[in-house]
């Protein structure tokens, strides 16, 4: 309460202390309201903790469920790919791959085109006195027909007096997929161009105003550039079926498989083995779910606990919403059954998930792997169903109309109502204190006045006595 004035200075009475004691008595109802409001505020915080733990569990449950366009196998399978002859290359596999063995024979590797310019005195020798433009095209050469790719045509602008080094820099700065280097040999400096792998990356150079740098891959005979290596595609057979690739990184021969070719093996085919693994990802995701479940259940247990020794209760001890949430989570663990009544793997307990006396789950990895290897289809279906069940169940708790949400909204409304009641009561108490201070101020003034009158009379009588004597 705000102090209006300091009472008792005139009368010498302890009026300020008296007002404080009176207001303490008057404020009992306010203190009671504030304590009640604090208990609801604590419950709101506890509901937030409950919601957070359930949301984490829901995320782990959702992770068990494939997306709309994803199959259970795509969700859980991981793949490995190996080549028996590693000098031929390496292989990797991902979603879309099909387990099996394939025969691979590589007859040639993809390579990039290499062009070498005429020799110049040095890299700083001027190659144009007036400047100009050289056009670098990339395209496909089929027989003697060159087809330029209009999306990969680069204009290299050179200033008057530009050098061989300037042309090298212009080519590299164009980021065309062509690298240019200068080799300083005994015959002078020569510019060497290296293109990307494949017959779709054939280089053509042309200029009408700078001489000495034209090259047409469709033309035979002597030109300004010497081609020391022609662009070529990789050629191979897979299970006897011929295929080519512009790159030695082959991604389109087998769905979900990437081949990284490094050598040839004509007449000595090697084996490509694709292996599917369903246990690693499924075990990891199920363990994540179990961990989240245990964390959520431990949190709920703490919120609803009561310690008989310390007589300390959890913030939601006896709360019906918490009890409902815990029952929902417990029941869904083992009551969620397989859609296939004939499989021996009907529930989580059949695939290695167990629960202890504290309500904590654990996974027997050996039992789980055995079940997955024995019946991958039904085991993955069961895991997906568990994920869907928990996702839906938790949504009924923390969704827009969920019980935790409704309970939290109710608590927030109660706290808001207490705010209004407390504000009203504080206004009343301020008015009461103001009245007390007004009354005691009048008393202070009166007593002070009477004291002064008494002092005057005492002094007057004393003076009369002195006059008489």
C-alpha positions as CSV (number, residue, x, y, z in Angstrom):
1,X,0.0,0.0,0.0
2,X,1.3,3.5,-0.8
3,X,2.1,5.7,2.2
4,X,-0.1,8.8,2.2
5,X,1.7,10.6,5.1
6,X,3.7,9.9,8.2
7,X,1.3,9.7,11.1
8,X,2.0,10.3,14.8
9,X,4.5,13.1,14.4
10,X,2.2,15.6,15.9
11,X,0.7,13.5,18.8
12,X,3.7,11.2,19.4
13,X,1.4,8.2,19.1
14,X,2.5,5.2,17.0
15,X,-0.3,5.7,14.5
16,X,1.7,4.6,11.5
17,X,2.4,1.3,13.1
18,X,-1.3,1.0,14.0
19,X,-2.4,1.6,10.4
20,X,0.1,-1.0,9.2
21,X,-1.4,-3.6,11.6
22,X,-4.9,-2.7,10.6
23,X,-4.2,-3.0,6.9
24,X,-2.4,-6.4,7.5
25,X,-5.6,-7.6,9.0
26,X,-7.7,-6.1,6.2
27,X,-5.4,-7.7,3.6
28,X,-5.9,-11.3,4.7
29,X,-8.5,-11.9,2.0
30,X,-6.1,-10.5,-0.6
31,X,-3.3,-12.7,0.5
32,X,-5.6,-15.7,0.3
33,X,-6.6,-14.8,-3.2
34,X,-3.0,-14.4,-4.3
35,X,-2.0,-17.8,-2.8
36,X,-4.9,-19.5,-4.6
37,X,-4.0,-17.8,-7.9
38,X,-0.3,-18.9,-7.5
39,X,-1.5,-22.6,-7.2
40,X,-3.3,-22.2,-10.5
41,X,-0.3,-20.5,-12.1
42,X,1.9,-23.4,-11.0
43,X,-0.6,-25.9,-12.6
44,X,-0.4,-23.9,-15.8
45,X,3.3,-24.3,-15.8
46,X,3.0,-28.0,-15.1
47,X,0.5,-28.4,-17.9
48,X,3.1,-26.7,-20.2
49,X,5.6,-29.3,-19.1
50,X,3.1,-32.1,-19.8
51,X,2.3,-30.7,-23.2
52,X,6.0,-30.4,-24.1
53,X,6.8,-34.0,-23.1
54,X,3.8,-35.3,-25.1
55,X,4.8,-33.2,-28.1
56,X,8.2,-34.7,-28.1
57,X,6.7,-38.2,-27.9
58,X,4.3,-37.3,-30.8
59,X,7.3,-36.2,-32.9
60,X,9.0,-39.6,-32.3
61,X,5.8,-41.4,-33.1
62,X,5.3,-39.5,-36.3
63,X,8.8,-40.4,-37.3
64,X,7.7,-44.0,-37.4
65,X,5.1,-43.3,-40.1
66,X,6.0,-43.0,-43.8
67,X,5.0,-40.0,-45.8
68,X,2.0,-40.1,-48.1
69,X,4.1,-41.1,-51.1
70,X,6.4,-43.4,-49.2
71,X,6.1,-47.1,-48.7
72,X,7.0,-48.8,-45.4
73,X,10.0,-50.3,-47.2
74,X,11.1,-46.9,-48.5
75,X,10.8,-45.6,-45.0
76,X,12.8,-48.2,-43.2
77,X,15.1,-49.7,-45.7
78,X,18.8,-48.8,-46.1
79,X,20.9,-50.2,-48.9
80,X,24.5,-51.0,-49.5
81,X,26.1,-51.7,-52.9
82,X,29.5,-53.3,-53.5
83,X,31.5,-54.3,-56.5
84,X,33.6,-57.5,-56.3
85,X,36.3,-55.9,-58.4
86,X,37.1,-52.6,-56.8
87,X,39.5,-51.6,-59.6
88,X,36.4,-51.2,-61.8
89,X,34.9,-48.7,-59.4
90,X,32.6,-48.3,-56.4
91,X,28.8,-48.2,-55.9
92,X,26.3,-46.7,-53.5
93,X,22.6,-47.5,-53.1
94,X,19.6,-45.6,-51.7
95,X,15.8,-45.5,-51.7
96,X,14.5,-47.1,-54.9
97,X,17.2,-49.8,-55.1
98,X,16.3,-53.4,-55.4
99,X,18.3,-56.1,-53.6
100,X,20.1,-58.5,-55.9
101,X,23.2,-59.3,-57.9
102,X,24.1,-57.9,-61.2
103,X,26.9,-58.5,-63.7
104,X,28.9,-55.4,-64.8
105,X,31.4,-55.2,-67.6
106,X,33.0,-51.9,-68.5
107,X,34.4,-51.5,-72.0
108,X,35.4,-47.8,-71.8
109,X,35.4,-44.9,-69.5
110,X,34.0,-41.4,-70.0
111,X,36.6,-38.7,-70.7
112,X,36.7,-35.0,-71.4
113,X,37.9,-33.4,-74.5
114,X,41.4,-31.8,-74.5
115,X,42.6,-29.0,-76.8
116,X,46.0,-27.4,-77.1
117,X,46.6,-24.0,-78.7
118,X,49.6,-23.0,-80.9
119,X,52.7,-22.0,-79.1
120,X,53.4,-18.4,-78.1
121,X,56.6,-16.7,-76.9
122,X,55.2,-16.4,-73.4
123,X,52.0,-16.3,-71.4
124,X,52.2,-12.5,-71.5
125,X,52.4,-12.3,-75.3
126,X,49.6,-10.2,-76.8
127,X,47.2,-12.3,-78.8
128,X,45.1,-9.4,-80.2
129,X,46.0,-5.8,-81.0
130,X,42.5,-4.5,-81.2
131,X,40.5,-6.8,-78.9
132,X,37.4,-8.7,-79.7
133,X,35.2,-11.7,-78.7
134,X,35.8,-15.4,-78.7
135,X,32.7,-17.6,-78.4
136,X,33.0,-20.8,-76.5
137,X,30.2,-23.3,-77.2
138,X,29.5,-26.7,-75.6
139,X,27.4,-29.3,-77.3
140,X,27.1,-32.8,-78.8
141,X,29.1,-34.3,-81.6
142,X,27.4,-37.1,-83.5
143,X,29.6,-38.3,-86.4
144,X,30.4,-35.1,-88.2
145,X,27.4,-33.2,-86.9
146,X,28.0,-30.8,-84.1
147,X,24.9,-29.5,-82.2
148,X,25.6,-26.6,-79.9
149,X,23.6,-26.2,-76.7
150,X,22.2,-22.7,-76.8
151,X,22.1,-22.6,-73.0
152,X,25.9,-23.2,-72.8
153,X,27.3,-20.6,-75.1
154,X,29.8,-18.2,-73.5
155,X,31.2,-14.9,-74.9
156,X,34.8,-14.2,-73.9
157,X,35.5,-10.5,-74.3
158,X,39.2,-9.5,-74.6
159,X,40.6,-6.0,-74.6
160,X,43.1,-4.6,-77.0
161,X,46.6,-6.1,-76.2
162,X,45.1,-9.0,-74.3
163,X,47.5,-11.8,-73.6
164,X,47.4,-15.6,-73.5
165,X,47.0,-15.4,-69.7
166,X,44.0,-13.0,-70.2
167,X,42.3,-15.6,-72.4
168,X,43.0,-18.3,-69.8
169,X,41.4,-16.2,-67.1
170,X,38.4,-15.4,-69.2
171,X,37.7,-19.1,-69.9
172,X,38.1,-20.0,-66.2
173,X,35.9,-17.1,-65.1
174,X,33.2,-18.1,-67.4
175,X,32.5,-21.2,-65.2
176,X,31.6,-23.1,-68.3
177,X,32.9,-26.4,-67.0
178,X,36.1,-26.0,-69.1
179,X,39.4,-25.5,-67.3
180,X,42.2,-23.6,-69.0
181,X,45.9,-23.8,-68.0
182,X,49.1,-22.6,-69.6
183,X,52.0,-25.0,-70.0
184,X,55.4,-23.4,-70.7
185,X,57.3,-25.9,-72.8
186,X,60.5,-25.8,-74.8
187,X,58.6,-24.6,-77.8
188,X,56.9,-21.7,-75.9
189,X,53.7,-21.2,-73.9
190,X,50.6,-23.1,-74.9
191,X,47.0,-22.9,-73.6
192,X,45.4,-26.3,-72.7
193,X,41.7,-26.7,-72.4
194,X,40.1,-29.6,-70.6
195,X,36.3,-30.2,-70.9
196,X,34.0,-32.2,-68.7
197,X,33.4,-35.9,-69.3
198,X,31.1,-37.0,-72.1
199,X,30.2,-36.4,-75.7
200,X,27.6,-33.8,-74.6
201,X,30.5,-31.5,-73.5
202,X,32.3,-31.1,-76.8
203,X,34.0,-27.7,-77.1
204,X,33.8,-25.4,-80.1
205,X,35.6,-22.0,-80.3
206,X,34.9,-19.3,-82.9
207,X,35.8,-15.7,-83.4
208,X,35.5,-13.3,-86.3
209,X,37.9,-10.6,-84.9
210,X,40.6,-12.6,-83.0
211,X,42.6,-15.0,-85.1
212,X,44.4,-18.2,-84.1
213,X,41.8,-19.6,-81.7
214,X,39.1,-21.1,-83.9
215,X,38.2,-24.8,-83.5
216,X,35.3,-26.7,-85.1
217,X,35.0,-30.3,-83.8
218,X,32.9,-31.3,-86.9
219,X,35.8,-30.3,-89.2
220,X,38.7,-32.6,-89.9
221,X,42.2,-31.5,-90.7
222,X,44.6,-28.9,-89.3
223,X,43.0,-26.2,-87.1
224,X,44.2,-23.5,-84.7
225,X,43.8,-25.9,-81.8
226,X,45.1,-29.5,-81.6
227,X,42.8,-32.1,-80.1
228,X,44.9,-34.5,-78.1
229,X,41.9,-36.3,-76.5
230,X,38.4,-36.6,-77.8
231,X,35.3,-36.5,-75.5
232,X,33.9,-39.9,-74.9
233,X,31.1,-41.6,-73.0
234,X,31.4,-44.5,-70.6
235,X,30.3,-47.8,-72.2
236,X,29.3,-50.9,-70.2
237,X,26.9,-53.8,-69.9
238,X,24.7,-54.5,-66.9
239,X,23.4,-58.1,-66.9
240,X,24.3,-58.2,-70.6
241,X,22.3,-55.1,-71.5
242,X,24.5,-52.4,-73.2
243,X,24.4,-48.9,-71.7
244,X,26.3,-45.6,-72.0
245,X,26.8,-42.6,-69.7
246,X,28.2,-39.2,-70.4
247,X,29.9,-39.4,-67.0
248,X,31.8,-42.0,-65.1
249,X,29.3,-41.3,-62.3
250,X,26.4,-43.4,-63.5
251,X,23.0,-42.7,-61.9
252,X,20.5,-43.8,-64.4
253,X,21.4,-47.4,-65.1
254,X,19.8,-48.9,-62.0
255,X,17.1,-47.1,-59.9
256,X,18.5,-46.0,-56.6
257,X,22.1,-47.1,-57.5
258,X,25.1,-44.9,-58.3
259,X,28.1,-46.4,-60.1
260,X,31.4,-44.6,-59.9
261,X,33.4,-46.2,-62.7
262,X,37.2,-46.1,-62.4
263,X,38.5,-48.9,-64.7
264,X,37.6,-51.3,-67.5
265,X,37.2,-55.1,-67.3
266,X,36.4,-56.3,-70.8
267,X,35.9,-60.1,-70.8
268,X,36.0,-60.3,-67.0
269,X,32.6,-59.1,-65.7
270,X,32.4,-58.3,-62.0
271,X,29.5,-58.7,-59.6
272,X,27.5,-55.8,-58.3
273,X,25.7,-56.7,-55.1
274,X,22.8,-54.7,-53.7
275,X,21.8,-55.5,-50.1
276,X,18.7,-54.3,-48.4
277,X,18.8,-53.7,-44.6
278,X,15.5,-53.1,-42.8
279,X,16.7,-53.5,-39.2
280,X,19.1,-50.6,-38.8
281,X,16.7,-47.7,-39.5
282,X,13.7,-49.3,-38.0
283,X,15.6,-50.2,-34.8
284,X,17.0,-46.6,-34.6
285,X,13.5,-45.0,-35.0
286,X,11.8,-47.4,-32.6
287,X,14.6,-46.8,-30.0
288,X,14.0,-43.1,-30.4
289,X,10.3,-43.6,-29.8
290,X,11.0,-45.7,-26.7
291,X,13.4,-43.1,-25.4
292,X,10.8,-40.3,-25.9
293,X,8.1,-42.5,-24.3
294,X,10.2,-43.1,-21.2
295,X,11.0,-39.4,-20.9
296,X,7.3,-38.4,-21.2
297,X,6.2,-41.1,-18.8
298,X,8.9,-40.1,-16.3
299,X,7.8,-36.5,-16.5
300,X,4.1,-37.4,-16.0
301,X,5.0,-39.6,-13.1
302,X,6.9,-36.8,-11.4
303,X,4.0,-34.3,-12.0
304,X,1.6,-36.7,-10.4
305,X,3.8,-38.1,-7.6
306,X,3.4,-37.8,-3.9
307,X,6.3,-38.3,-1.5
308,X,4.9,-39.7,1.7
309,X,8.2,-39.1,3.6
310,X,8.6,-35.4,2.7
311,X,4.8,-35.0,2.2
312,X,5.6,-33.1,-1.1
313,X,3.1,-33.6,-3.9
314,X,3.8,-33.1,-7.7
315,X,2.3,-30.0,-9.3
316,X,-0.5,-32.1,-10.9
317,X,-0.9,-34.7,-8.2
318,X,-4.5,-36.0,-8.4
319,X,-5.2,-34.1,-11.6
320,X,-7.7,-35.9,-13.8
321,X,-6.2,-34.7,-17.1
322,X,-2.8,-36.1,-16.1
323,X,-4.3,-39.4,-15.2
324,X,-6.2,-39.6,-18.5
325,X,-3.0,-38.8,-20.4
326,X,-1.0,-41.5,-18.6
327,X,-3.7,-44.1,-19.1
328,X,-3.8,-43.2,-22.8
329,X,0.0,-43.6,-23.2
330,X,0.1,-46.9,-21.2
331,X,-2.8,-48.6,-23.0
332,X,-1.5,-47.8,-26.5
333,X,1.8,-49.6,-25.8
334,X,0.6,-53.1,-26.0
335,X,-3.1,-52.8,-27.0
336,X,-2.1,-51.7,-30.5
337,X,-2.3,-54.9,-32.5
338,X,-1.2,-56.0,-36.0
339,X,-3.7,-55.8,-38.8
340,X,-2.7,-59.3,-39.8
341,X,-4.2,-61.8,-37.4
342,X,-2.1,-64.7,-38.7
343,X,1.4,-63.2,-38.0
344,X,3.1,-64.2,-34.7
345,X,4.1,-60.5,-34.3
346,X,0.9,-59.1,-33.0
347,X,2.2,-56.3,-30.6
348,X,5.3,-54.6,-29.5
349,X,6.0,-57.2,-26.9
350,X,6.3,-59.8,-29.7
351,X,9.1,-57.9,-31.4
352,X,11.2,-57.3,-28.3
353,X,9.7,-54.3,-26.5
354,X,9.0,-54.8,-22.8
355,X,8.0,-52.7,-19.8
356,X,9.3,-52.7,-16.3
357,X,7.6,-52.0,-13.0
358,X,8.3,-48.3,-13.2
359,X,6.5,-48.1,-16.6
360,X,9.7,-47.7,-18.6
361,X,10.1,-49.4,-22.0
362,X,13.1,-51.2,-23.3
363,X,14.0,-53.1,-26.5
364,X,15.6,-56.5,-26.8
365,X,17.6,-55.8,-30.0
366,X,18.3,-59.5,-30.7
367,X,14.6,-60.3,-30.5
368,X,13.7,-57.3,-32.6
369,X,16.2,-58.1,-35.3
370,X,15.1,-61.7,-35.4
371,X,11.5,-60.7,-35.9
372,X,12.3,-58.1,-38.6
373,X,14.4,-60.6,-40.5
374,X,11.7,-63.3,-40.2
375,X,8.7,-61.2,-41.2
376,X,9.7,-57.7,-42.3
377,X,6.4,-56.8,-43.9
378,X,4.2,-57.4,-40.8
379,X,6.8,-56.1,-38.3
380,X,7.2,-52.8,-40.2
381,X,3.4,-52.6,-40.6
382,X,3.1,-53.0,-36.8
383,X,5.6,-50.3,-36.1
384,X,3.9,-47.9,-38.5
385,X,0.5,-48.6,-36.8
386,X,2.0,-47.9,-33.3
387,X,3.3,-44.6,-34.6
388,X,-0.1,-43.7,-36.1
389,X,-1.9,-44.7,-33.0
390,X,0.3,-42.6,-30.7
391,X,0.2,-39.7,-33.1
392,X,-3.6,-39.7,-33.1
393,X,-3.9,-40.3,-29.3
394,X,-1.6,-37.5,-28.4
395,X,-3.5,-35.2,-30.8
396,X,-6.6,-35.8,-28.7
397,X,-4.5,-34.6,-25.7
398,X,-2.6,-31.6,-27.0
399,X,-4.5,-30.7,-30.2
400,X,-6.8,-27.7,-30.5
401,X,-9.6,-29.4,-28.7
402,X,-7.4,-31.9,-26.7
403,X,-8.0,-32.4,-23.0
404,X,-4.6,-30.9,-22.0
405,X,-5.4,-27.8,-24.1
406,X,-8.9,-27.5,-22.7
407,X,-7.6,-27.9,-19.1
408,X,-4.9,-25.3,-19.7
409,X,-7.4,-22.9,-21.2
410,X,-9.6,-23.4,-18.1
411,X,-6.7,-22.7,-15.8
412,X,-5.8,-19.5,-17.7
413,X,-9.4,-18.3,-17.4
414,X,-9.3,-19.0,-13.7
415,X,-6.1,-17.0,-13.3
416,X,-7.6,-14.2,-15.3
417,X,-10.6,-14.2,-13.0
418,X,-8.4,-14.0,-10.0
419,X,-6.6,-11.0,-11.6
420,X,-9.9,-9.2,-11.7
421,X,-10.9,-10.1,-8.2
422,X,-7.4,-9.1,-6.8
423,X,-7.5,-5.8,-8.7
424,X,-10.9,-5.0,-7.3
425,X,-9.9,-6.0,-3.8
426,X,-6.7,-3.9,-4.0
427,X,-8.8,-0.9,-5.0
428,X,-11.1,-1.5,-1.9
429,X,-8.1,-1.9,0.4
430,X,-6.6,1.4,-0.9
431,X,-9.8,3.1,-0.1
432,X,-9.9,1.6,3.4
433,X,-6.3,2.7,4.0
434,X,-7.1,6.1,2.8
435,X,-10.0,6.3,5.3
436,X,-7.8,5.0,8.2
437,X,-5.2,7.6,7.4
438,X,-7.7,10.4,7.2
439,X,-9.2,9.4,10.5
440,X,-5.9,9.0,12.3
441,X,-4.6,12.2,10.8
442,X,-7.5,14.1,12.3
443,X,-6.8,12.3,15.6
444,X,-3.1,13.2,15.3
445,X,-4.0,16.8,14.7
446,X,-6.5,16.9,17.6
447,X,-4.1,15.3,20.1
448,X,-1.4,17.7,19.0
449,X,-3.7,20.6,19.5
450,X,-4.8,19.4,22.9
451,X,-1.1,18.9,23.8
452,X,-0.3,22.4,22.8
453,X,-3.3,23.8,24.8
454,X,-2.2,21.9,27.8
455,X,1.3,23.2,27.5
456,X,-0.1,26.7,27.3
457,X,-2.2,26.3,30.3
458,X,0.6,24.9,32.3
459,X,2.8,27.8,31.3
460,X,0.1,30.3,32.1
461,X,-0.6,28.9,35.5
462,X,3.1,28.8,36.3
463,X,3.4,32.5,35.4
464,X,0.4,33.4,37.6
465,X,2.1,31.6,40.5
466,X,5.2,33.6,40.0
467,X,3.3,36.9,39.9
468,X,1.5,36.1,43.2
469,X,4.7,35.4,45.0
